[in-house]
Amino acid sequence: MVRQDVIARGAGPAVGWAWFAGWLVLGACAAVGLAAILTVGIALLVPAAVGAAVLLWKGPRNAVVGLSAGLAVPLFYIAYLNRGGPGNVCRTVAGGQSCTDEYTPIPFLVAGVVLAAAGFLLFVVLGRKSRTSRV
């Protein structure tokens, strides 16, 4: 337990943000793995589980909230893919036109913003609480 406090307070705030970024990447990997469970999902979930075990063992506990920010990454990607929606959207391709039905991107964007903002805000609040409790 003492070891994690030394790691978290040792080199300043940049180290804490690096742990947060590690959890963010793991969250994104896990979310994509769950979304693609029938194809490549297992290949993404296994490294995410191993990475989570390593980060829980080595890193400070308050950085775990980066996981929720990482879950927002696939939602932002889905919102980007559906940016022309809702409805039937046609694009010009080499042989003519390609039309697809797209969803409205707003729900995906809102959910992504909420998850990302919650992760970042919780990390900042928990970081401030841990600094004030040590002083």
N, C-alpha and C positions, 0 to 999 in steps of 0.2 A: 504494500500500500504506500509506503514512504517513497518507493522508487517512482511511482507514477507522479507524485507531487513534485519530485525533483525534476522529472522530465517536463512536466507542464510548466514549471516556473523557471527552469534553468536558462533557456536561451531567449526568453521573451515571447511576445505575442505571435511572432511569425511561426514559431514551432506549433502553437495551438491551432493556427489556421491550416498548417500542413496536415495535422491529424484530422481536422474537419474536412479538408479536401480529400483525404484518403477515404473517409466514410462516405463522402458524396459520390465518389467513383464507385464504391461498393454498392451503394444504393441504386445507382443507375444500372449497374451490371445485374443486380438482383431483379430489378423491375423488368428489364428487357428479357432476362431469363424466364421470369414468370409469364410474361406475355407470349413468349415463343416456346412454351414448355413442350409442345408437340414436335418441334423441329430441333432447334439448337439450344433449347432452354437448359437442359441438364449440363451441357458444356459451359454454360455461363453461371449456373447456380453453384456448381461444385467449387470453382475458384472463389466465388463470392463468399461462400461459407468458410473456406479456409482463410481467406483474407479477413473476414470478420473475427474469426478466432484469434488470429495474430494481432489485430488491432485492439481487441478486448484485453489481450494478455499484456501488450506493451504500452498502449496509449492511455491518455487521460480519459476518464469516463465521460466528461462533459462533451467530448467531440462526437459521441454517438448520435447526437441530433443531426449531424451531417447526413445521416441515412435518409431522413425525411426530405432533405433538399435534393438528394440524389434520386429519390423516387419521382421528382418533378421533371427530370430530364426527358424521359420518354413521353411524358405528357406534352412538353414543349415541342417535341419532334412531331407528334401526331397533330398538334395544332398547326405546325408549319406545313405539313403535308396536305392539310385540308384548308389551306388559306384562301382558296378560291370558292369555297362552299358557302352556304349549303346549296345542294342541288346538283344538276348535271353540268359538268364543266368540260369544255372541249378545248383541246390544244392541237396546234398544227405539228405534225411529224413529217418525216421524209416521204411517206407514201400517201399522205392525205391528212386525216384528222383522227384523233384518239379522244374518246369521250368517257368520262368516269363520273360516278355519283360520289359526291363528297359530303361529309358531315359539316355542321357548323363548328368552327374552331373555338368559339367562345368558351364552352364548358371545359374543354381541355386546357385552354390558356388560363382560365380562372383557377382551376384546380392546381395547375402547376405553379402559379404565382402564390397561392395560399401555402402549398407545401414548402416551396423554396423560402418564402418569407418567414414561415414558422421556424424552419430549421436555422436560418441565419439569426433571427431574433433570439431564439432560445439559446443558441451558442453564445451570443454576446452577453445575454443576461446571466447565464451560468458562469461565464468567465469573470464577470464583474463580482458576482457573489463569492466566488472562490478567492478572488484577490482581496476583497474586504474582510473575509473571515480569517485570512492568514495574518492580517495586519494587527 
